[in-house]
Amino acid sequence: MAKGLNKVMLIGRLGADPEIRYTASGTAVVNLRIATDSPVKRGDNWESETEWHRVVAWDRLAEFCGEYLSKGRLVYIEGRLRTRSWEDQDGNKRWTTEIVARDIQALDSKGGREDSDTELEPPEPPIEDDVPF
């Protein structure tokens, strides 16, 4: 039997401070807005195109976000897509697609964008002249 796959991985910047709250039973939940940039060719020029993502995290992961993350921080997020619906105050049905986070890691220092001039890719390994075979 075939299985499905629902996995999302993002590296982007927080567009606002995390919004943490607690359910009636005391479970922590946080909402994040993450911006990712992708290069897009328009004519002869390459431009950066920003995509915004909604992220939700629960329990200890939510508490981590509320304590250690802030607007502008570079983060890695891994999770799954979820689409949900609700009725607004006027009775209109609304939909949203969000990422339910399983793992969130800060990739820069607490200072945010100013301190994040380092590359995310590991350095090239040194080339060795001595081949052992």
N, C-alpha and C positions, 0 to 999 in steps of 0.2 A: 504494500500500500504506500502511495506517495505521501510525503509530508510537506507541509508548507513552511515557508521561512518568512519571518517578519523581524528584520533587524535593521537598525539605523545606527550609523556612526557619524558624528559631526565634530569638527573643530571650528570653533567660532568665538565671538566675543559677546559677553552679556550686554544687552541693551539697556538694562535697568537693574537696580538692586533686587535680590531675590525677595519674593513676597511669601513669607512663611506664615502659616496659620495652623490651627489645631482643630481636629474634628471634635464632636461632642464626647467621643470616647477617649480623647487625648492623643490621637495619632497625628504626628506632624506631617504636613503636606506643604510643598513649596511649588510656586510657579515661576518659571524663568522665560525670558525672551532672548534667543540666541540669533546673532547675525552671522551668516557665512557669506564669503565673497568668492565669486568665480569669474575667471577671465572670459570675456565675450568679444568676438571680433565684429566691429561695426565699420564697414568699408575697409579702409587700410589701417585703422587704428584698433588697438586692443583696449577695452575698457573693463572696469570692475563692476560686476552686477551683484547687488546684495539681495539675499533671500533671508526672510525672517522666519524663525521656527518657535513654536510654543512647546515648552518642556514642563513636565510635572514629575516630581519625585516625592517619595513617601518615606516615613519612619526615620531611621538614622541618617539616610542619605539626604533627606530634607533638612535635618538639623545641621548636617555638615555644610550644606549650601547657605543656610541662614547665618551660620557663624563665620565662614571663611571666604565666601564669594561676595563680590560687589560689582557694580557697573564697570564695564571696560575690561574685566578679567578675561583672559584667553582660557577656554575650557575645552576638554574632550568629553563628549557625551556619547554613551552607548545605551540603546534601549530598543523599544518597539513602537510602531505606529498604532495609534488608536483613534478612531473617529467616533464621536458621540454627538447626541442631539439633545435639545431641551426646548422648552417653550419660554419665550421672553414675556415681559409684563403685559404686552399687547396681544398675547396669544399666538404670535408668529413662531413657527418652528425654525430653530437655528441649529447650525452644524459647525463643528470645529474638528480639525485633525491636529493631534498633538503627539509628542513623543513621551512615552512613559519610560523614564530613565531607570536603568539598572546599575549604571556606573557613571560617576562624574569625577573628573580629575582636573585640578587647576594646573595649567601648563606654564604659567608665568608667576612672577613674584607678586606679592600683595599690592605693589604699586600700580599695577594695571598696565595700560597701553604704553606708557613712557618707558617701562622697564622691559619691554618684550621685543627687543630688536634682534634676538637670536633666532636662528633657523630652527625649524622643527625636525628637519631631516638629520640623521646621524652623519658624522663625518665619514669620508671615504676611508676604507681600510688602507694601511700602508702597503705598497707593492714590494714584495720581497724578490730579490734577484736569485736567491738560492732555492731552487725547486728540489724537494726531497726525493724525487724519483727520476 
